[in-house]
Amino acid sequence: MRAFRRSRHQFVAVFNPDEAGTLSILASQVIALLEDRGSHDSDPALLRLLPDAYSDDAEASAEFRRFTADDLASRKAANGRRIVADLATAAGSTSATAVKVDAQAAEAWVRSLTDIRLTIAARLGIEADDDLGSEDPAMRDLYDWLGFVQGSLVDCMDR
C-alpha cells in the first residue's frame, strides 16, 4: 500500500488487491460482530467496541448500554460498510488501485480502522500501548499495518 496523500479535497491511497481484500474482510468481520452481538455479548472484542460507561456500577452501566448500544453499534457498522464500499473496486482488481475518499469518508475510515485495531488488540491481548500481546506474528504485523494505514490518513487530514 502506498500511504494516503491529499489531493485537493480528497485523500488517495493505492492498495494492491490483497491489501484491499484483507481490509474489506476485516471491516466485514467487525460489522458482523456488531450486528450479531447478542450471541457474542461476552466477547472481549465486543466489550472493547462497546465499553461499559460506569466500570464501578454494573446496574448503571447496563442501563446506559440499553439506551446507547444499538445506536453506537449501528454507527460503527456504517463506518465499516463505508470502507468495504470504498475498497470494492480495488479488492476486485488484478492490479494496484487508487482509492479516493472525501473528508466525510475519511472520518468514517479513521473510526472504523480504530474499531478493527481494537478488535485485533482484544484478540492479541493488548491492553496498553507498550503491551506485546500474544506471540502471533501475522496478527501483530496486521495490527501494525492497520496502524500505518490509519496513521497515513490521519496525517493527511491534519494538513
C-alpha positions as CSV (number, residue, x, y, z in Angstrom):
1,M,0.0,0.0,0.0
2,R,1.2,3.5,-0.8
3,A,0.3,5.8,2.1
4,F,-2.6,8.2,1.8
5,R,-1.9,11.6,0.4
6,R,-4.0,14.7,0.0
7,S,-5.3,15.5,-3.5
8,R,-7.4,18.7,-3.4
9,H,-10.4,17.8,-1.2
10,Q,-9.8,14.1,-1.2
11,F,-7.4,11.6,0.3
12,V,-5.9,9.0,-2.0
13,A,-4.0,5.7,-1.3
14,V,-3.0,2.9,-3.6
15,F,-3.9,-0.6,-2.4
16,N,-3.0,-3.8,-4.1
17,P,-5.9,-6.3,-4.4
18,D,-4.7,-8.5,-1.5
19,E,-4.5,-5.5,0.8
20,A,-7.9,-4.1,-0.2
21,G,-9.4,-7.5,0.2
22,T,-7.9,-8.1,3.6
23,L,-9.0,-4.7,4.9
24,S,-12.5,-5.3,3.4
25,I,-12.8,-8.7,5.1
26,L,-11.6,-7.3,8.5
27,A,-14.2,-4.5,8.3
28,S,-16.9,-7.0,7.3
29,Q,-16.0,-9.2,10.3
30,V,-16.3,-6.2,12.7
31,I,-19.6,-5.3,11.1
32,A,-20.8,-8.9,11.7
33,L,-19.7,-8.8,15.3
34,L,-21.5,-5.6,15.9
35,E,-24.7,-6.7,14.2
36,D,-24.8,-10.1,15.9
37,R,-23.7,-9.0,19.3
38,G,-26.4,-10.9,21.2
39,S,-24.6,-14.2,20.7
40,H,-21.2,-12.6,21.4
41,D,-22.1,-10.4,24.4
42,S,-19.1,-11.6,26.4
43,D,-16.6,-11.4,23.6
44,P,-13.7,-9.3,24.7
45,A,-13.5,-7.6,21.3
46,L,-17.1,-6.5,21.5
47,L,-16.6,-5.3,25.0
48,R,-13.8,-3.1,23.7
49,L,-16.0,-1.8,20.9
50,L,-18.9,-1.1,23.2
51,P,-17.3,-0.5,26.6
52,D,-19.0,0.0,29.9
53,A,-19.8,3.6,30.8
54,Y,-19.6,3.0,34.5
55,S,-17.0,0.5,35.4
56,D,-17.8,0.7,39.1
57,D,-21.6,0.4,38.7
58,A,-22.9,-2.6,36.8
59,E,-26.5,-1.6,37.1
60,A,-25.9,2.0,35.8
61,S,-23.7,0.6,33.1
62,A,-26.3,-1.9,31.9
63,E,-28.9,0.9,31.8
64,F,-26.6,3.2,29.8
65,R,-25.9,0.3,27.4
66,R,-29.6,-0.4,27.0
67,F,-30.1,3.1,25.7
68,T,-26.9,3.6,23.7
69,A,-25.5,0.3,22.4
70,D,-27.8,-0.1,19.4
71,D,-27.1,3.4,18.0
72,L,-23.4,3.1,18.7
73,A,-23.2,-0.3,17.1
74,S,-25.2,0.9,14.1
75,R,-22.8,3.9,13.6
76,K,-19.8,1.7,13.9
77,A,-21.2,-0.8,11.4
78,A,-22.0,2.1,8.9
79,N,-18.4,3.2,9.2
80,G,-17.2,-0.3,8.4
81,R,-19.6,-0.5,5.4
82,R,-18.0,2.7,4.1
83,I,-14.6,1.1,4.0
84,V,-16.0,-2.1,2.3
85,A,-17.7,0.1,-0.3
86,D,-14.7,2.3,-1.0
87,L,-12.4,-0.8,-1.4
88,A,-14.8,-2.8,-3.6
89,T,-13.1,-1.9,-6.9
90,A,-9.5,-2.3,-5.5
91,A,-10.4,-5.6,-3.9
92,G,-11.7,-7.0,-7.2
93,S,-8.9,-5.6,-9.3
94,T,-5.9,-7.5,-10.6
95,S,-3.5,-4.6,-10.0
96,A,-2.8,-1.8,-7.6
97,T,-5.7,0.6,-7.5
98,A,-6.1,4.2,-6.2
99,V,-8.8,4.5,-3.5
100,K,-10.1,8.0,-3.1
101,V,-12.1,9.2,0.0
102,D,-13.5,12.6,0.7
103,A,-13.3,14.3,4.1
104,Q,-16.6,12.7,5.4
105,A,-15.5,9.2,4.3
106,A,-12.1,9.8,5.8
107,E,-13.7,10.3,9.2
108,A,-15.6,7.0,8.8
109,W,-12.4,5.3,7.8
110,V,-10.4,6.5,10.8
111,R,-13.2,5.4,13.2
112,S,-13.5,2.0,11.5
113,L,-9.8,1.4,11.5
114,T,-9.8,2.2,15.2
115,D,-12.5,-0.4,15.7
116,I,-10.7,-3.0,13.6
117,R,-7.5,-2.4,15.6
118,L,-9.4,-2.6,18.9
119,T,-10.8,-5.9,17.8
120,I,-7.4,-7.3,16.9
121,A,-5.9,-5.9,20.1
122,A,-8.5,-7.7,22.1
123,R,-7.7,-11.0,20.2
124,L,-3.9,-10.4,20.8
125,G,-4.4,-9.5,24.5
126,I,-3.0,-5.9,24.0
127,E,-4.3,-3.7,26.8
128,A,-1.9,-0.7,26.6
129,D,0.4,0.8,24.0
130,D,3.5,-1.0,25.4
131,D,1.9,-4.5,25.5
132,L,3.2,-7.0,23.1
133,G,0.1,-9.3,23.3
134,S,0.3,-12.9,22.0
135,E,3.1,-14.3,20.0
136,D,1.1,-14.4,16.8
137,P,3.5,-12.6,14.4
138,A,1.0,-12.5,11.5
139,M,-1.7,-10.8,13.7
140,R,0.9,-8.4,15.1
141,D,2.0,-7.5,11.6
142,L,-1.6,-6.9,10.6
143,Y,-2.2,-4.8,13.6
144,D,0.9,-2.7,12.8
145,W,-0.1,-2.4,9.1
146,L,-3.5,-1.1,10.1
147,G,-1.8,1.4,12.3
148,F,0.2,2.6,9.3
149,V,-2.9,2.9,7.1
150,Q,-4.7,4.8,9.8
151,G,-1.7,7.0,10.6
152,S,-1.1,7.9,7.0
153,L,-4.8,9.0,6.7
154,V,-4.7,11.0,9.9
155,D,-1.5,12.7,8.9
156,C,-3.2,13.9,5.6
157,M,-6.3,15.0,7.4
158,D,-4.2,17.2,9.8
159,R,-2.6,19.1,6.9
